[in-house]
Amino acid sequence: MEEKTCSRCSERKKVRTENEYKALSNRLSRIAGQVKGLQKMLDESAYCPDILIQVSAVTSALNAFSRELLGNHIRTCVTNDILSGKEETADELVDILKKILK
């Protein structure tokens, strides 16, 4: 099976701009902090609804991270591949969307 890569990817690795990397990394750092906060709330026997509200905040943050990453992927890898004639990338995108939009 042939591996799919875009012109900005190498061995299924993505070459990101410094700004793209920084934005995604900052989001993940904030999410990690939120998850640590959940553990602290659990350790301190916080009230269940309070924990659930924070879980919802983490879920929203992860969804925002996914949207940003997907948007970057479509604007770079998918667009470049399709413009260079690699139309199978559209099928890969559809498969990804099926998995993440369950």
Secondary structure, 3 states (H helix, E strand, C coil): CCCCCCCCEECCEECCCHHHHHHHHHHHHHHHHHHHHHHHHHHCCCCHHHHHHHHHHHHHHHHHHHHHHHHHHHHHHHHHHHHCCCCHHHHHHHHHHHHHCC
